[in-house]
Amino acid sequence: MSALLVAPTWAEINKLTGYVRDARRQAGELVGADEQFSVVDSLDLTSAQRRLGRNYRAGQVVTTGSKVGGLTKGIWYEIAEVGQDNTLTLVGGKRLDLKTAGRRLQVADSKRIPVAQGDRLLLQGNDKKLGVSNGMLVTVRKVSQKTMVVEVVGERNSRLVELPNSYRTFTHGYAVTAHKSQGATVDHAIVAAEKLDGKSTYVASSRGRRTLEIHAPDRARLLREAVDTIESRSAAVDYVGKRPPLPARERLRKRLMRRVAILSRKVYQERIRPALERVRDGLQRRSRAGGRV
């Protein structure tokens, strides 16, 4: 059985995570001392935003998926200073010009979290070599500052995966925001929130396979807004046996083609066809006249 708490703010999430870890520690489910890990929480910045220094601050971390300014692919670098000339100075002295390098950077906040044997983690990064993906819930089986081995439970069997120090995109898997819960599926989803909009309620409540619990001051309003959101969404199953809706550009193209076809038929019927009939009648008259001579 698996469960996931969903809350709207990280302040609430940190409290819930603390309560759950304390209870698990008392129950003997967390073994050994906590190890502190530095993890990253990626920021969803657009390409244009990543080119502007005002969207960065010292203490954040950056990485890249390609060669940029001498950075190693997949390694996170801490920002030491943001220059007024739209540059970043990284810890260690490397300097990046955001005008040219910004679009190829990934930006994240860095924080430290405690991890013990038995902890549950939510993975938030894809790694084909490791066979892990965003949204996976895993259990820590071995942990130290040098290594961390987690158990990935599949539909048929489970396997152990050793996460390298370079893999830093994970957090505790007990309580997350509705946005971060996307991709995760558990047996029981528990939504605990003072305020949550309909869209977030829909996302959070759809995480549970079997049951859903909602704890909120105005639960009726949350459920009502979630139902409205669900009714406004289109799922693939809605189009079984039907053609899916076309993109706006394709609809416009087809509408223009139909209009051209209508105009073409009209021109043919009103102008071209009568002209062809006149030519045909004239040829027939000449043929008959020639036959009498």
Secondary structure, DSSP 8 states (H G I E B T S, - for coil): --EEEE-SSHHHHHHHHHHHHHHHHHTT-SEEEEEEEEEEEE----HHHHT-GGG--TT-EEEESS--TT--TT--EEEEEE-TTSEEEETTS-EEEHHHHGGGEEEEEEEEEEEEET-EEEE-S-BTTTTB-TT-EEEEEEE-SS-EEEEEE-SS-EEEEEE-TT---EEESSEE-HHHHTT--EEEEEEE-SS--HHHHHHHHTTEEEEEEEE-TTHHHHHHHHHHHHHH---GGGGTTS-----HHHHHHHHHHHHHHHHHHHHIIIIIHHHHHHHHHHHHHHHHHHHH-
